[in-house]
C-alpha cells in the first residue's frame, strides 16, 4: 500500500456573505478624449473565499478595435475564471484584453466582461483603471444599487451559441457545445497492488451503473515483476471488463525483477541496468500478452510508477532522459497496449518532456501520466501544453488523502461525518473539477476498496462494512457514473447567481451532463440551466453530507431545466437530447 500521506487538507469555514459595488473615475492625462472612458466595477456576489465581478467600460469616445484594461488589487485577490476577455495576473497587477468576439466598440460605446476570483481577509475594490495605457476619467454610477443577492444576469457566451429554443427565463448556466475541449477517458481507482484482488461483488459495485453502484470506468492494477503473481487479478479484471461499460485497464509496474537492477533488489529504488532494457520491454509485453490470453485487454501499460520516488517497498529510479531512451529504443516491443510515461509523483515535466520532444519516442507512447502529490502547489494542476501539442491525453493516475481521520480516528463508517465530508468535497472533488478544467482526460484515485475510499474494507478500527459504498464513493460517482468514456467537455457560462458554483459540462451518447460542485455554505435555488437545444428528459442527482447520489426534482421546459443546488454538495444534471 502507499505509505506516504498528504496532510495539508484545507477545510472551508463558514462565513457571512458580503456584497459590494463601486464605480471608479479618475483624471485623464492631457490629450485624452474629451469624454474619457469610465469603468463600472461591480462585485456582484461574494462568498467565503471567493467573489464574482462584472466590469463595464463606457464613454470610449472613439471606435476601438482592440483594448487592454489594467488595474491592481491591494489585498491579494486572485482572478480565476473569466468570460468575454482574456484575463491574466502578475502579482497585484491584472490585465484584461479583448477576444475576437468582443473587440470592436461603437463610438461612445461600452465593453463589458466578468470573472470570478478568490480573496482572504478583505476584498476592496480597485482604485484606478487604465484603458490602452490611458487612465480612465469619466464619471459613472452603477445603474442598479449594490446587490443584496446575486443578480441573475448571464455573461455572454465565449463563442456564438447554436440556435436554441426561446428561453423561458434568464439562464444561470448556459451550455455552449460549439466550444469543445478534451475527450474524457474515464474516472477510476486501483485495486490492491500487492494483496488480493477485488471480489466479483466488489468489482461490480465499483464499475456497475445500477443503484448503489459507482460507475468507475478505469481500473488500475499492478504489474508484478514476478510472472507467477500475474494470475491474482485476472478474475477481477475480467469482471470489470464484462460487467462495466467501456472499462479501461491501466497496468503500472513498481519495479523490474531484482536481478536486472543496479541494487539487485525490488525495493529502495535502484536503476534498471541499460543492458536489460530489452528484457524489461519483453517483460512488459509478456504481461500484456498473458492477460490478453486470459481474455483481458490491457489498454494502457505504464513504463514505471513514480520513477522519482524510491521508498523501502517496490520501486525503481529513472531520469527523464532514461525514460526517453527506453521508450524510443524499446517501446515498440510492447504490443496490443498503449504505453504511458511517467507517473511522476507530482507530474514533474522533467520526466515527460524528453519523451514528448523526441519524435520516435513520442510515437511509441499513447498517454502522459502523473500523480497529484504536490502537483497543485507546484503549479502543474493545469493544462500540459506540450502534451496537448502532440495530442497525448494526460491522466492523473494516483492520489491518496485521508488527513481527516487525524491519524486513525474511527470516522469513516459514519456516512454523515463532517470531517470526512469536508475533505471529500474541498480537496478530492475540488481537484477532480480542476483536473477537468485543466483538460486532463482521466482521474484515478488510489485504492478503490479501503476504509477512506470508495467502498469499505471492513477493517474493524475504522468502522466500515466490507464492500459497502462509502460517502467518498458516492461523491466520486457524480463524475464517474454520468461522465462516460468518450464524452467531450464543452464550454459554459454562468450568471452571477451561479458564480459560487464550480461547473463542468460534457456531451456524448445523446446526452449533455453537468457536474456541479457547490462548496459554499449557501444553496443556489431555482437555478436555470440552458441546454443548446430542446431536451426530452432531465435527471438530477445530488450527494451531500446527508444524501448519497439521491435523485432530486427538476422541471424541464424546452431546452431549460430548473434545479435546486444544495449547499456544500456535488450534483449531476443529465439532459437527454
N, C-alpha and C positions, 0 to 999 in steps of 0.2 A: 504493500500500500504506500501511498505518498506520505512521507514523513514531515515534509516542510509544510507550514501552515501560515497563511496570511492573517494578521490580527488587527489590521487598521480599518475595521468596519466603521462607516460613517452613518450615524442614525440621525434622521431628520427630526428635529424637535418641533413641537407645536409653537405657533407664533401668530400674532394678530395680523390680519390683512390690512395693509397700508396702501393708500392711494394718493397720487399726486399728479399735478399737471402744471405746465408753465409755458409761457411764450417768451422768446428772447429777442431783443432788438438792441443793436449796438451802433455806434457812429461809424460812418463809411469813410474810407480814405478819399483824398482828392482824386477827381477823375472818375469815380464810381458813377453808375447810372443814377439818375436823379431820384427815381423811386426807391432804389436799393432793395435787395432781397430781404425777406423776413422769414424767420424759422419758428414754427409752432411745434414744440417738442412736448409730447403728452405721454406720461406714464399711465397707460390705460388700465393696467391691472398689476397688482404686486402681491406676492405671497412670500412665505418664509424662504429666503434664499434666492428668489427669482422674481422677474418682472417682465412685462410686455410693454413696448413703447411704439408709438406712431410718430412719424416726423413728416411735416409738410413744409415745403419751401415755396413762398409766394412772392408776388411783386418782382418778378425777374427782370422786367423792363425790356429785354431783347430776347429773340429766339435763341435757344441754347441747344446745340446738337449733342453735346456730351457734358457731364458735370461731375464734380467731385466735391463732396461736402465733408468738412473736417470739424472735429470738436475733441475735447478732452474731458475725462472723468476725474473727479477729485477724491473719490472714496473707494477706488479699487474695483469698480464694477467691471464685469466682463461680458461682452456681447457673444451671443451664440447664433441661433437660427435667425435668418433674415428673409424677407420677401421684397421683391421689386428693387433690389440693389445687390451689389457685391460689397460685402462688409468685411473689413479687416481691422485688426487692433494690434498696436505695438506699445506695450506699457499702458500709459493712460490715454494715448492718442488713438482716436478712432477715425477711420476713413471709409466713407460710403461713396460708391461710384455707380454710374448708370450702367444698366444692362440693355441688351438690344431692343427689348420691348418697352423700355422706359427711358428713352434718350431725348428725342425731340420734344421741345416745350414751346407752346404758343406764346406770343408776346403777352406780357403781364400774366403768364400762366402759372401753373402750380406743378410741382413734382412732389410725390409722396411715396413713402416706403415705411416699413416697420421691421421690428426684430424683437427677439426675446433675449434676456440677459440674466446674469446672476449678480448678487450683491451680498455683502456681510456688514453688519453694524449700521450702516446708513446708506441712503440712496439719493443724494442730492442731484438736482438737475444740472446739466452743463450750463456754463455761464456765457459761452461765446461760440459762434459758428462762423465758418468761412466757406464761401462757395467759389470754387475755382481760384482759391487764394485770396479772394476779396472778402473782407469782413461784412457780414450781413447787417443791415441797418434798419429797414422799415419797421414801423410798429405794427404789431398784430396781437390779437387777443384770441383765446380759444373760442370756437363757435358754440361750444357747449360747456356747461360748468364742469368742474372736476368731478369725475365719476365716483359714485358710491358703490357701484357694482360694475364688473367688467362690461364694456359696451359691446353689443352684438354686431360688430362690423367685421366684414370679411376682407382680408387683404387680397388684392388681385392675384390671380394665378401667375406663376412664373413663365408659363408658355400658353399660347392660345388654347383654351379647352375645346374639346369636341362639342358637337351640338348636344344640348341637354334638354330635358323636358322643362316646361315652365315651372319655376320654383314655387313651392307652396309657402315658403317662409325664408327668412335670411339663414344661410348655412353657416354653421360654426366650424365644420371641417369639410373641405371640398376636395374630392379626389380628382387628380388630373392624370389620366392614364396615357396621355400623349408623351409625357416625360418619363422615361424608364431608366432604371439603374441596374443593379446586379441581379442575376438569376440565383435563386436560393437552392442550395443543395440539401439543406436539412438542419435538424436540431437533434442532438443525441447525447449519449453518455457511454462510459466504459464499463465493461464487465470486469470482474476481478482479474487482475493481470497475472497474479501468481497462484491464486486459490482456485476453488471450484467454480464452475460456470453457473450462470443463471439457470434456474429450473425452467421447465416448459411453461408453468403458470406465471412465474416471474417475467419471463420474456414476453408472454402475451400481454400482461398488464402494462409493460413498458412500451411496447410497439403498437398495441392494438388501438383501434379507433372507436371502440364502443364505450358505453357508460363506465366511468371509473377506470378508464384506460388512458394512457398518457400520450400516445401517438408519436413516440420517438421515431425518427427516420434515418438515424445514423447510429451504428454500434461500433465502438472502438474495442479492439481486442489485442492482447499481447502476442507478439511473435517470438516465441521462446527460442533460445539458442540450442535447445535440445529437441530434436525431432520427435523423441519419444513422448514429449508433452503436447504435441500438436493436437492430438485427438481430444483433449479435455474439453474444448469449446465447440466441437463440431455440432453437437445436437442443438445447443442454444443458438448458434449462428444459422443453422438450417431452419429452426423455428422462426427466428426473426425474419428471414427472407420469405418464408412461406406464409406466415401469419400477418406480417405487417404489409404496408403499402409502399412499394418502391424503396425499401430499406437498403442503405449502402453500408458496406463493411470497410472500416479502416483498420489495418493491421500495423502495429507500431512495435519495433524491436527496441529493447532496452540495452542489449549487448550482443556482440558476436560470441561464438564459443571461446572459452578462456585461452585455448592454445593458439589462437590467431592474434592475440593482443600483446601489447608490449609489457603489460604487467602480469601476464599469464593468469588472469583472474576475471571472473564475471563481474566483480564488484570494484568500487573505488576507482571508477574511470578507467584510464589506460586507453591507448590508441589502437586502432586496427593496423596491423603491420601492412605496409604497402604491398608486399608480395602475396598477401592474402586477399587483396581487393577482388580478384576474380572469384575466389572461393566464396566470399561473402555475397557477391551478386548471385552466384549459383544457389547459395543458401536461401536467399530471399525468394528466388524463382521457384525453388523446390517447395517452399511453403505454399506459395500461390497455387502451384500445380497439384499439390497434395489436397488442398482444400477444394479445388475445382473437381478433383476426382471424387470427393465426398459430397458433391452437389452444392458447394458453397462458393459463390463468386466473391473474391476479394477485390473490391472496386478500387481501393486506394492502398498502396503499400508505402509506408514511411521508411526512409533510409535510417533514421535514428531518432529516438525520443531524447530530447534535451541534450544535444551534443555539448552544451556549455555548462553542464552540471554533473559532478562526479561524486555522488553520495556513497555511503557504505552499503548500498544494495546494487543490483544490476545496473550498470551504466557503462558508457563508452564516450570518450572525448573525440571531437573533430574540430577543425577550424573551418571557416567558410571556404577557403581555397581547397582544402582536402575534400570537402563535400562536392565542390565543383568538379574536381579531378575524378572522383569516383563516379559521379553521375555521368560525366562526359565520356569516360572510357568504358564503363561497365553497365550503365543504366539500361541499355537496350537488351541486356540479357534477361531482364525481368519481364516476362510476357503475361498477357491477359490481365494486366492490372496497371494502373497509372501510379507513377512514383510521386512522392511528396518529399520536399525539404522545407524546413529543417526542424520543426517543432522546438525551436529555441525557447528558453524559459520565458522571455518577455518579447518575443517576436523581434529579436535583435536582427536588424537588416544585414549586419555583417556576416550572418550565416546563410543568407539567401541571395544577396546582391551578386556575389561572384557567379552563382549558377545562372541567374537571370541575365547577366551581362555576357555570358558565353553562349553563342548560338547553338552549338552542338549539345552542350549540357542542358540548355533551356528546352530544346526539342525532346529531350528524354524524360522530362517531368510533366506532370499534369496539374499539380497543386503546390501552393505555398502553405505551410502550416506554422503555427506559433501558439505559445501558451500565454496566459493572461497574468502571470505573476509579475507585477511591477510594470506591466505594459502601459497602463494608463498614466502612471506617474512619469514614465519615460517619454510620454507624448506620442506613443505609437498605437493608441486606440483610435485610429484614424485611417483614412484611405491610404493604401500602399500603392503609390503611383507607378513605381517600376513594375510591380506585378500586373497592374491594370494595363500598362503599356503593352505587355506581351500576352495579355488575355489569360493570365494564370489566376484562377479563383483562390481567394485567401480563406483558410479555415482556422478558426480558433479551436484547438483540439484538446485543451485541458485547462480547467481551473477548479480549485478546491478551497472553499472558505467556510469555516464554521466557528468563527470567533464568538458568536452569540452564546455559546454554552459556557464561556468563561473557564474553559479547561476541564469540563466534564460534568456540568450540572445536568440533571435529568429533566430536560425541557422539550426534547424532540418528539416525544409521544403525545404531547398536548397540542391538538390542532389549532388552538386559539392563542398560543403563547405569543406575547407581544414582541419579545426579543427575537424570536425566530422569524416572525413576520417582517419586522423592520429590516433585518439583514437580508431576507429574501427579496423584498421589494427594492430597497435602497442600494443594495450592492449587486445582487445577482441579476435581477430583472432589469435594472438600470444598465448594466453592461451588455446584456443581450440587446437592448434597444440601441445602445450606442454602437455596437458592432454592426448592426444592420444599417445604421446611418453611415457607417464607415465603408459601406459597400462590401463587407465580408459576406461570404456565401454560406458559412456554417458556424454553429456554436455547439461545442461538445463539452459537457460537464465531466467531472471525474466520475467516480463510481455511481452507477445508477441505483444500486442497491446498497444503502448504507444508512445509518440512523439519521444523518444530517442531509440526506439526499432525496431521491425521488420516491423510492419505496423502502419500507423499513427492513432491517436485517434481524430484528428480534433480540438484539443484544440487551440483556436484562438491565444493565446500568443506565440505559438511555430510554427505556420505556416504549420502544416501537414494536409493532407487530410485524413479524416477518412477512414480506410480500405485500403489505397493505400500503396503498398510496399515501404519501405524506404531503403536507402543505406545500413544500417546495416543489414537489412533482406536479401538483395541480397548477401552481403558478407557471411553471415552465411549459405545461401543456397548452397554455393560452397562445404560445407561439407554435410549438411542435405539432399539435393536433390539427391546427387550422391553416398554417402556412406550409404547404406541402412542397416536396421537391419539384423543381421546375417552375414554380411561381416566380414572377418577376416583381421586384419592388418598384413602385410608381410614386409620382410626386403627389403632394397635397399642400393645401394652405389652410391656415387656421385664423379664426377671428380672435379678438382679444378675450372674449368669453372663454374660448378654448385654450388660451395661452398657458395655463398651468399643466396641460396635458402633453405628454410625450408620445407621439403617434407615428407609426409607420403603416404604409398601405401596400398591398400586394395584389397581383392579378394572375389568374391561372384557372384552368378547369372550368371555365364559365362562371367564375366567382371573383368578387373583389373582397379582400379580407383586410380589416384594420385591427391592429393590436394597439390598445390604448393604455398607457401607464399613467396613473394619477397618483403621484407621490405627495400631493398637497393634502392639507387637513380639511379641505372643503370639497363637497360634492359639486359636480357640474351637471345640473339637472336640465332636462329638456334640451339637450344638445342635438342640433340638427346636422345630420351627416348627408352630404350630397354626393351621389354616385355620378359617373359620366353619362349614364343612360338610365332608362326605366329598369327597375328590378322586379323580379317576380316574387322574391321572398327575402326576408332579413331575419337572421338568428343572432342572438346576443347572449354571451356567456361571461361571467364575472367571478374572479377569485379575490377574496379579501381576508381579513383576519378571521372572519366568521362565515365565509362562504367558499365552497370548493367547486370551481368551474360550473357554477349554478346558472341555469337558464334564466334570463331576465326578460321582462316585457319590452316590446318595441313595436312601434307602428310604422307602416310603410305607406307613402303616397308618391306614386310615380317613381322618381329617382331619389327620393329622400326617405330617411328613417330618423326617428326621434328616440333618443335613449337617455337614461339617467346614469351618469358615470359616478360611482360611489367614491367617497374619499378614501385615500390610502388603498387603492385597488389596482388590479390589472385585469383588463377585459378584452374581449374579441367580438367584433361585429362582422358577420359574414353575409354579404349580398350574393344572392343567386341571380344572375342576369337573365 
